Each structure stands twice: as C-alpha cells, then as structure tokens.
Amino acid sequence: MTNGSGPLYLGFDLSTQQLKGVVVDSDLKVVDVSLFDFDAESKGFAIEKGVMVNEAEHEVFAPVALWLQAFDHVLQKFVDKKVDVSRIRGISGAGQQHGSVFWSAKGEELLKKLDPSKGLQEQLVEAFAHPYSPNWQDASTQKECDEFDVALGNPEALAQSTGSKAHHRFTGPQILRLTRKHPEAYKKTARISLVSSFVASVLLGAVAPIDISDVCGMDLWNINGGKWDEKLLELASGSISTAGELKQKLGKVHEDGGYHLGHISPYFVKKYGFSPECTVVPSTGDNPATIIALPLRPLDAMVSLGTSTTFLMSTPEYRPDPAYHFFNHPTTAGLYMFMLCYKNGGLAREHVRDAINKTTGNTGNVWADFDKLCLAKPPLGTTNDTDLMKMALYFSRPEIVPNLPAGEWHFNYDPKTGALKESLEGFNKPDDDARTIVESQFLSCRFRSQNLVHSPAKGLPPQPRRVYLVGGGSRNKAIAKLAGEIFGGSEGVFKLEIGENACALGAAYKAVWAIERKNGEKFEDLVGKRWKEEDFVEKIADGYQPGVFEKYGKAVEGFAKMEAELLERRKQNKI
C-alpha cells in the first residue's frame, strides 16, 4: 500500500524471462515492485526460460502474446497490493535489445479500441503480422550478417555508420531473414517496433517511435547522420524499390529521450485506475537503461558479471570498431554508450570452479577453493620479470568477441621479445585456471576499451575513474580484487547494489527526468541531485595499483596477439 500524495513513476523491464514493473517516487525511492515470471506464471505457451527454440535453424524467439498476458498480470498485482496507480505521472520502459515486433495493418486500430472488460492478449490476436519476436540469443542469420558486413564495403564501414558490425541478433539482419523465410508476413507488416518501443506502444495505445539509443542496435541507423542508412534499408528490405516502404514501417525516431509521446491509453485508465494525465515517454533498451540506473558518469566503467559478461562505459567520444558496440546515450545528446558483450561469462567461470571442486572434494562453499586459488596465484603466473606470462581463452560456448568457436587455448608470452607460444608449460590445471580465466575475461575488456579512457588525475596512467561491478559475480571478493588490479580505477572498485532491478529502475528514472526536468535540464543533473550513492554503492576493492596495472598493460599486447593468432587459424579452418 502506498502512502502520501506526491507523484509516482513507473518503469517496466521486458526481459527474456520476465516482465517487471518498479514504481518510484520523485526522490527515486522504490515504492513497489511487481513481476510476472514467464515460465512459472504464463498459461498457454510452450516456452522454456521465456523462449521457444528451433535448433535445426538456430532460431530463438518468443511469442508476442506472452508479453501481452504479462502486462495485465503485473498491473493487476500493483492494484492488488493497493499501489495508488492514479498518482503515476510518467511511465517508461526497458526492453531486451534487438528483438522486433511486426504489427499488422489492424494493429494500431486494435490498440485504440481496447475494451477494459477484456484482456490485452485476447483483443490483440490480429494485431501482429508475425506472432513471434526474435530473441537476442538467435543465431539463424549468418548469411544475412555476411551480407550486412559488406553492404557498405566492410565491417569497419558498417561499424562506423551504425556503431556495430553485423551480429546475428541485430534487427536489420533479422528483418532481412523474415523477408526471405516469411515473405507474406513481411508483406502484411504495417509497422515494426523494437521490444522497447513495443512496450511504449501498448501503454500509449498507438505504435510508438523507436528510441534514439535502442535504434543503434539494429545495424540500420546512421549514428553520425542521425537518420536511417538508405543502403542498409535497401539490403534489409530486399531491393532499392522497397527501401522506402521499410522506412515507413520503421517510422521516425525522436532525438529527445524524454519526449512526451502522449497520455496513457484509456484501457489502463479504466481497467486499473491510472490518471488520464499519465504521460508515456520513450522506452529504451535494457543495456541503455542499465547505464542510467547508476547514473554512470563519463570515465566510469560498469562490469556486469552475470551469465554473460557486459562491459559498459559512457563516453563523449565516438570511436566505433567491429569488436564492440556504440549506441547513442538514451538521455543525453553528445554522449555515447560503449558496450562489450561476451557470451562466456559466469558459466565459463563456473566450469573452472567445478573442475577445481572435483579435485579438492569441496562440497561446502562452492566458490571457496576458486577464490583461494585466485588470490594465491601471482599476476599472470609470474613471480619475477624473466617469467613468461601465462594467458588463455576459455570459451564453453562459441564467442561473439572474438568470433571463435567453443574451446580452450593456453599460451606463454614473453613481453620483452613479443614472442608468443601455445603451451601448457608451467601451467598447473585446474588450479591455475581460477586466476587465469578472470584475467582473460578482464584483459579482453581492457584491451577493447583502452582507447576510450584517459588519465583521471595528474600523474596517473589512462584508466577508469571508478569500476562498478553488478550481477552475481560482484559478490566475489577475489574477482573484485582482480578487477582493480587489471582495470585500475583511481577511486576504487565498487559494488552496485540495485539487485535485479537495474533496467526497470533506469526506465523509472528516465520517466522522472522526462516529466520533472526544467529548461532543458540534463538527466545527469536532475537524477544526480536525487540519487543517494550511499544507498546503492559500496567500495569493495582498491583500484589502481602501481606496477601491477602496468604489468597487465604489457599483457594486453600479448592478449591481442593471442586472439589474432587464433582468429587467423579459424580463417584457415584450423580450429
């Protein structure tokens, strides 16, 4: 039950496995949280972990109707808990990135005529030209990705225009595949939404524009030009003559992340008690929403240590490269979001952990032996300057960056001569794997972000100001210590305690800013004044350590050589 009479704000997070809603007040304090777990609570869908899978074609997708069922359930939970939704002045959302929703010609008309005595799912059956949305785990578009990578000349040119090279999950290649596999569905498509703009569309009762940040995850938007890339539209739609039609399906993109799209649909006013004055603002992607949940400042780095590993930075510099992603910042013009995303994160570390526990017989604290070995081993397995640096790659699944198959490779590197040799010499498995896998994952992030950092203070080498750890791995003190040694961090390494609510909180904060900003007030200024660091942040490790940081800097050179050698082998079909 909510007390008081001040304004409230709602942020949604439509992720792979659940829909979550978080209500906050003007001071950014959480008032209530409700969620709908797709596997546990939905009815009528043959899903597992929120998705359906076609292994034969490497397809992973979700039924859009599932999400409609979830909206009604989450909002009913708020009502049942006596949350005063009539006080909610603004709503925004976050959506799993890259996924697309294909509206039929009837879609917008059906959205406008919703009957509050019925549910969304039953009323919007005919609203979609295609009933499924590709999931970010989908890997069915290799042919289309190959075409995108050469559409502008090469992957570098594609990244320069759109912020990324072609990736299986990106919306452009997915649209192209739909035109080929389901041509009738594409022909019947009147509008295309991303998952984030789908959230806004349902709330608005009309198809909402795509968000200025999330649009950068499509391989279709020219970031510097601030417009759709005509050549890429031609490719995605199938021909020059159909590019204009695709542009109409995608619609306009508003540059202002706090733009007022309009008032909430009457359906939600009559069914749940929302105020007719409640305003819907653009929803963004889950990763952009995470970056504003902090709120992250330039030269701060956030490392999400979940099943996958994600490295995020906010930066004023646009320096795209095929190895990583650049997006427009979701709220602040002139800032960009730099993102690295790795499939092999927590699960790969768990494989090493389990191998160690098998040898030690540990059945208690499953991370105890891993942590002990992580801290006991010296950096890069070296005890003096003449020792060879030991490094490795651990991919339990095919990796995105670098583009390598599943496998494990070990190398010795001599930083004095630059000599690199694949070898297990001097390597004690599985004990040495504990430190080496963490070093490997963090060195990859440092290697790819090194040109985006500068000195945070006089006399210090280029490095982040702060390193924030989130996700399950952030609870591991050994991993935190290595984060400080490898990334640096002039102010230290911090644990960000926002639980599992980061995306929804970022969306809610975005709504607060959009409604309450005055005279062009920036998101960082408004939210920064109200965000109480002591409620969310705890320093857990030292950052920059002279000597150790520089040693890892030399290791970055060897790490780059190791990746290049393996990529060349793959090119020659030798791995």
C-alpha positions, -999 to 999 in steps of 0.1 A, spaced: 0 0 0 13 34 -9 12 64 14 15 101 6 2 121 -22 32 130 -43 38 119 -79 49 84 -87 67 70 -117 67 35 -133 95 17 -151 89 -16 -169 116 -41 -179 105 -66 -205 134 -91 -204 138 -126 -218 123 -144 -188 100 -119 -171 82 -86 -171 89 -64 -141 75 -31 -130 91 -8 -105 73 22 -90 95 50 -76 87 85 -62 102 118 -72 132 112 -48 139 79 -67 129 58 -37 114 24 -47 77 22 -37 68 -12 -50 80 -40 -74 58 -65 -92 69 -91 -117 55 -119 -139 77 -149 -145 70 -162 -179 79 -199 -173 62 -201 -138 31 -179 -144 22 -178 -180 -5 -200 -195 -7 -215 -230 29 -211 -242 54 -239 -248 83 -219 -236 115 -226 -216 133 -198 -200 110 -174 -217 117 -185 -253 110 -212 -279 138 -228 -299 142 -242 -333 176 -260 -330 177 -270 -367 179 -234 -378 195 -219 -347 163 -199 -341 154 -185 -307 121 -165 -304 93 -155 -281 55 -153 -287 44 -117 -285 11 -127 -270 30 -139 -239 41 -103 -232 6 -91 -235 -6 -116 -209 23 -104 -187 12 -67 -188 -22 -74 -174 -9 -96 -147 18 -72 -135 -6 -42 -134 -32 -63 -116 -6 -72 -89 1 -35 -83 -37 -29 -78 -40 -60 -56 -12 -46 -34 -31 -13 -33 -4 8 -51 -21 41 -59 -15 40 -97 -36 72 -101 -5 90 -87 17 77 -115 26 107 -137 50 91 -161 59 57 -175 89 45 -194 103 10 -201 133 -11 -210 132 -40 -234 156 -68 -244 176 -53 -272 174 -61 -309 141 -81 -308 114 -69 -332 76 -69 -333 58 -69 -366 24 -51 -364 -3 -58 -389 -24 -32 -406 -51 -38 -379 -26 -33 -351 -29 4 -345 -67 3 -349 -70 -25 -323 -47 -7 -299 -70 23 -300 -102 3 -294 -92 -18 -264 -121 -29 -241 -112 -27 -204 -135 -56 -196 -112 -79 -216 -75 -86 -215 -48 -74 -239 -39 -109 -252 -74 -118 -264 -80 -84 -281 -47 -81 -300 -47 -115 -317 -49 -99 -351 -26 -70 -343 5 -88 -355 16 -99 -390 40 -123 -374 33 -138 -340 69 -141 -328 98 -118 -319 134 -130 -325 153 -132 -292 189 -118 -287 201 -155 -284 190 -162 -320 219 -173 -343 200 -180 -375 212 -150 -396 248 -158 -405 240 -154 -442 223 -121 -437 252 -109 -414 277 -117 -441 257 -95 -465 254 -67 -440 292 -68 -433 299 -60 -470 270 -37 -477 290 -5 -470 323 -20 -481 335 -39 -450 326 -45 -413 347 -14 -403 325 8 -425 293 -8 -411 305 -1 -376 314 35 -385 279 41 -397 258 21 -373 280 16 -342 284 -21 -347 294 -47 -373 267 -72 -382 255 -96 -354 231 -125 -355 207 -108 -330 207 -74 -346 173 -63 -361 185 -55 -396 197 -90 -404 166 -104 -387 143 -83 -409 161 -95 -440 157 -131 -429 120 -125 -423 115 -112 -458 130 -145 -471 116 -171 -448 82 -154 -442 76 -131 -472 38 -130 -466 42 -119 -430 66 -92 -440 42 -80 -468 14 -78 -442 36 -58 -418 24 -22 -414 49 -11 -387 79 -26 -370 87 -20 -333 117 -30 -312 108 -47 -279 113 -13 -261 90 6 -284 65 -22 -283 63 -16 -245 56 21 -252 31 12 -279 10 -10 -257 9 17 -230 2 45 -254 -25 27 -274 -6 36 -307 26 25 -323 53 45 -306 86 57 -323 118 38 -317 141 51 -291 172 72 -300 195 48 -282 179 14 -289 177 22 -326 215 18 -326 211 -20 -321 196 -26 -355 225 -22 -380 202 2 -398 207 37 -382 235 61 -392 245 74 -358 265 104 -370 240 113 -396 210 108 -373 190 90 -399 182 57 -414 210 44 -437 195 41 -472 219 14 -484 212 -8 -454 174 -2 -458 177 -14 -494 195 -46 -482 172 -53 -453 140 -48 -474 153 -68 -503 157 -41 -530 161 -4 -538 124 -2 -546 113 -14 -512 137 6 -490 112 35 -487 85 11 -476 107 -3 -449 115 32 -437 77 38 -433 74 6 -414 101 17 -390 89 52 -386 105 84 -373 130 84 -344 128 112 -319 162 125 -307 149 136 -273 149 106 -250 125 124 -227 100 133 -255 64 131 -243 47 106 -266 12 112 -252 -11 102 -224 -16 66 -214 -42 45 -232 -78 48 -219 -77 10 -214 -53 13 -185 -72 43 -170 -105 24 -169 -91 -11 -161 -65 -2 -135 -72 34 -123 -44 53 -140 -48 90 -143 -58 101 -178 -29 127 -175 -3 100 -170 24 105 -197 42 78 -217 78 86 -226 101 66 -249 112 32 -237 148 22 -243 169 -10 -245 179 -30 -214 216 -21 -216 210 17 -221 185 15 -192 212 -1 -170 237 27 -177 212 53 -165 203 33 -134 236 43 -118 237 70 -132 271 64 -149 294 93 -154 320 96 -182 352 77 -173 332 53 -150 330 17 -161 303 -8 -152 310 -46 -155 280 -68 -153 291 -103 -141 261 -125 -149 257 -155 -171 273 -133 -198 297 -105 -191 289 -70 -202 312 -40 -200 296 -5 -202 310 30 -204 295 64 -210 318 85 -232 317 117 -252 339 101 -279 325 82 -309 352 56 -318 334 26 -333 351 -6 -341 338 -40 -353 350 -55 -320 324 -37 -299 292 -16 -299 285 21 -297 250 35 -290 236 69 -286 231 77 -249 194 72 -240 190 106 -224 220 129 -232 228 142 -266 266 142 -273 272 112 -251 276 77 -263 273 43 -247 302 19 -253 294 -18 -248 312 -51 -249 291 -82 -246 305 -117 -241 286 -150 -241 312 -167 -220 310 -151 -185 296 -167 -154 291 -201 -169 327 -203 -181 339 -194 -146 316 -220 -131 331 -247 -153 365 -239 -139 351 -237 -104 335 -272 -107 367 -287 -121 386 -274 -90 360 -286 -66 362 -320 -82 399 -323 -74 395 -309 -39 363 -326 -30 348 -293 -18 310 -297 -11 306 -266 11 310 -230 -1 313 -238 -39 335 -207 -46 358 -210 -16 386 -230 -34 383 -210 -66 387 -177 -46 416 -191 -25 435 -201 -57 426 -169 -74 443 -149 -47 472 -172 -41 485 -172 -76 506 -143 -88 496 -120 -117 498 -138 -150 516 -167 -132 548 -147 -129 570 -142 -99 598 -122 -115 604 -102 -146 620 -131 -165 590 -154 -162 568 -159 -192 532 -145 -188 506 -173 -188 473 -164 -205 444 -183 -220 409 -182 -235 380 -202 -220 350 -205 -243 325 -230 -232 302 -217 -259 310 -200 -293 320 -164 -285 309 -132 -302 341 -112 -295 364 -125 -307 344 -146 -332 358 -180 -322 342 -215 -316 339 -232 -283 373 -242 -270 402 -236 -246 436 -224 -255 467 -217 -234 497 -195 -243 530 -183 -229 540 -147 -237 574 -130 -234 567 -92 -231 604 -84 -237 606 -101 -271 570 -102 -280 573 -140 -286 540 -159 -282 537 -197 -280 508 -220 -274 518 -241 -245 507 -256 -211 543 -254 -199 544 -242 -163 506 -243 -161 490 -263 -133 455 -273 -142 429 -268 -129 443 -247 -100 459 -220 -122 427 -217 -142 410 -198 -114 431 -167 -117 437 -171 -154 401 -172 -165 393 -140 -146 424 -123 -160 414 -134 -195 379 -120 -193 391 -87 -178 421 -83 -202 397 -86 -231 376 -57 -217 407 -36 -210 422 -43 -245 390 -31 -262 383 -1 -240 419 12 -237 414 40 -263 383 53 -246 399 62 -212 423 90 -203 441 100 -171 416 106 -143 441 126 -123 475 142 -126 503 116 -127 480 86 -133 480 65 -165 448 63 -185 421 42 -167 385 44 -155 377 68 -126 356 41 -109 348 5 -117 314 -7 -107 306 -44 -105 270 -57 -108 254 -91 -111 261 -123 -93 299 -122 -97 301 -89 -79 297 -107 -46 330 -125 -52 358 -106 -34 386 -123 -53 371 -112 -86 367 -77 -73 404 -76 -63 415 -87 -98 391 -61 -113 411 -33 -95 445 -48 -105 436 -51 -142 412 -22 -149 426 2 -124 401 27 -111 416 58 -95 388 59 -68 385 21 -65 362 -8 -73 326 -6 -61 297 -30 -58 264 -16 -71 235 -28 -50 204 -24 -72 196 -61 -71 179 -74 -102 160 -41 -108 186 -21 -128 168 -20 -161 134 -12 -146 150 15 -123 167 31 -152 134 33 -170 117 47 -140 144 73 -135 140 82 -172 103 89 -166 111 111 -135 135 132 -156 112 134 -186 83 148 -165 101 169 -139 131 184 -159 130 222 -162 145 243 -190 164 216 -208 178 202 -175 201 172 -182 194 137 -169 227 136 -151 220 168 -133 184 161 -122 189 125 -112 224 131 -98 210 155 -72 184 130 -61 203 97 -64 218 88 -30 250 69 -36 252 56 0 220 36 -6 234 17 -35 272 18 -36 298 1 -15 336 2 -21 348 -34 -22 384 -33 -35 413 -10 -43 416 2 -78 448 14 -94 479 -4 -80 513 10 -94 534 -18 -110 506 -43 -112 485 -22 -135 514 -16 -158 523 -53 -159 487 -60 -171 492 -33 -197 521 -53 -212 499 -84 -210 472 -66 -231 497 -66 -260 502 -104 -257 465 -110 -253 459 -91 -286 485 -113 -303 469 -145 -289 434 -135 -302 448 -126 -336 466 -159 -340 435 -179 -331 414 -158 -355 439 -165 -383 437 -202 -375 399 -201 -377 401 -182 -410 422 -211 -423 398 -237 -409 424 -250 -385 402 -247 -354 
